């Protein structure tokens, strides 16, 4: 069992907490935090299942997703391990929301287009949790950036069979992308 300590705490959302892995500072552990209304987090299970599906499909392009290292039992319950997204200088990447406030969204048009193309090219479904606060902007250098989705991976729809067919998967991605842009980018 992996012991997660408060000094390794990174942050939390509405249901899950994220900790730096105590044995590897380039990995993080996501767990459903205690006193949450749900004993088992459905989003965590969907995310783990989707990561496993991507691996089964032979996915090897993790440019816009943190790498997945599997599930683990912790002192805070079941969790899973992912890559910590870091900038070229070793600092943990900040949220896209932070940089939108700082520079405006137009500054990142190229990165947004590359991000969208990545999901379409790899037929990766994201859910409605994809919002600027759940996307990190990784600085590859002083002037080269890429967006990384840290929450909102996978499909929350009950009927996911069409996602297995490339044409329908791309249509779903395009619809969700349009909703994402209309809700968060075209303010």
C-alpha positions in Angstrom: 0.0 0.0 0.0 1.3 3.4 -0.9 1.2 6.0 1.9 0.1 9.4 0.7 1.1 12.3 3.0 -0.3 15.8 3.3 3.0 17.3 2.3 2.6 15.6 -1.1 -0.9 17.1 -1.7 -1.2 18.9 -5.0 -4.9 19.9 -5.2 -8.4 18.6 -5.4 -11.5 18.9 -7.6 -15.1 18.2 -6.6 -14.5 14.5 -5.9 -10.8 13.7 -6.3 -7.5 14.7 -4.7 -4.1 14.6 -6.4 -0.8 13.9 -4.6 2.8 13.7 -5.7 3.9 10.1 -5.7 6.1 9.9 -2.6 8.7 7.7 -4.4 8.7 9.5 -7.8 8.1 13.2 -8.0 7.5 12.9 -11.8 4.3 10.9 -11.0 1.0 11.8 -9.3 -1.6 9.7 -7.7 -5.3 10.6 -8.1 -7.7 9.3 -5.3 -11.3 9.9 -4.4 -10.9 12.1 -1.3 -12.5 11.2 2.1 -15.8 12.7 3.1 -16.8 12.8 -0.5 -20.4 11.9 -1.2 -19.4 9.0 -3.3 -17.5 6.0 -1.9 -16.3 5.0 -5.3 -15.7 7.6 -7.9 -17.3 6.8 -11.3 -15.2 9.3 -13.1 -12.0 7.7 -11.8 -13.1 4.3 -13.0 -14.1 5.7 -16.4 -10.8 7.5 -16.7 -8.8 4.3 -15.8 -11.0 2.2 -18.2 -10.4 4.7 -21.0 -6.6 4.8 -20.4 -6.6 1.0 -20.5 -8.6 1.2 -23.8 -6.1 3.6 -25.3 -3.2 1.3 -24.3 -5.0 -1.7 -25.8 -5.4 0.3 -29.0 -1.7 0.8 -29.1 -1.7 4.5 -28.1 1.9 5.8 -27.9 1.3 9.5 -28.4 0.9 11.0 -25.0 1.7 14.6 -26.0 -1.6 16.0 -24.8 -2.4 13.5 -22.0 -0.4 12.6 -18.9 1.0 9.1 -19.2 -0.8 6.4 -17.3 1.1 4.1 -15.0 -1.8 1.9 -13.6 -3.9 1.6 -10.5 -2.7 1.4 -6.9 -4.0 0.9 -3.4 -3.2 3.9 -1.0 -4.0 4.8 2.5 -6.7 7.1 1.0 -8.3 4.2 -0.9 -8.0 3.1 -4.6 -6.1 5.4 -6.9 -4.2 5.6 -10.1 -0.9 6.9 -11.2 -0.3 9.4 -13.9 2.6 11.6 -15.1 3.1 15.0 -13.4 3.0 17.5 -16.2 6.1 19.8 -16.0 7.5 22.7 -18.0 10.9 22.6 -19.6 12.4 24.1 -16.4 11.1 21.4 -14.2 8.2 23.4 -12.7 4.8 21.9 -12.5 2.7 23.3 -15.4 0.0 25.8 -14.6 -3.6 25.6 -15.8 -4.7 26.9 -19.2 -7.2 29.1 -17.3 -4.2 30.9 -15.6 -2.6 31.7 -19.0 -5.9 32.7 -20.6 -6.2 35.4 -17.8 -2.6 36.4 -18.4 -2.4 36.5 -22.2 -5.9 36.1 -23.5 -7.2 33.1 -25.5 -6.1 34.5 -29.0 -2.5 34.1 -28.0 -3.0 30.3 -27.9 -4.9 29.7 -31.2 -2.2 27.5 -32.7 -2.0 25.4 -29.5 -5.8 25.0 -29.4 -5.8 23.9 -33.1 -3.1 21.3 -32.4 -5.0 20.1 -29.3 -8.2 19.6 -31.3 -6.3 17.8 -34.1 -4.7 15.5 -31.5 -8.1 14.3 -30.2 -9.5 13.9 -33.8 -6.4 12.1 -35.1 -6.2 9.6 -32.2 -10.0 9.4 -31.8 -9.8 10.3 -28.1 -13.1 11.1 -26.5 -13.2 13.7 -23.7 -16.2 14.6 -21.6 -17.7 17.8 -20.3 -15.0 18.0 -17.7 -12.7 19.4 -20.3 -12.5 23.1 -19.3 -9.6 25.5 -19.0 -9.0 24.7 -15.3 -8.6 21.0 -16.2 -6.1 21.6 -18.9 -2.5 22.4 -18.2 -0.3 24.5 -20.5 3.1 22.8 -20.7 5.9 25.1 -21.7 8.3 23.1 -23.9 10.5 26.3 -24.2 10.1 30.0 -23.7 7.9 30.2 -26.8 6.7 26.6 -27.5 3.6 25.4 -25.6 1.2 22.5 -25.6 -2.1 21.8 -23.8 -2.5 18.7 -21.7 -5.9 17.4 -20.5 -5.6 16.3 -16.8 -9.3 15.7 -16.1 -12.3 14.9 -18.4 -10.9 12.0 -20.3 -13.4 9.4 -21.6 -17.0 9.3 -22.3 -19.7 9.7 -19.7 -22.5 8.8 -22.2 -24.4 5.6 -21.6 -24.2 4.6 -25.2 -20.5 4.5 -26.2 -20.6 1.9 -28.9 -20.4 4.5 -31.7 -17.1 5.7 -30.2 -15.6 2.4 -31.6 -16.3 3.5 -35.2 -13.9 6.2 -36.3 -16.5 8.3 -38.2 -18.8 8.5 -35.2 -16.0 9.0 -32.7 -14.8 12.0 -34.7 -18.3 13.4 -34.9 -18.7 13.2 -31.2 -15.3 14.8 -30.6 -16.2 17.7 -33.0 -19.6 18.2 -31.2 -17.9 18.3 -27.8 -15.1 20.5 -29.1 -17.7 23.0 -30.3 -19.4 23.0 -26.9 -16.0 23.5 -25.2 -15.1 26.4 -27.5 -18.6 28.0 -27.2 -18.7 27.7 -23.4 -15.1 28.5 -22.4 -13.1 30.0 -25.3 -15.5 32.4 -27.1 -16.5 34.3 -23.9 
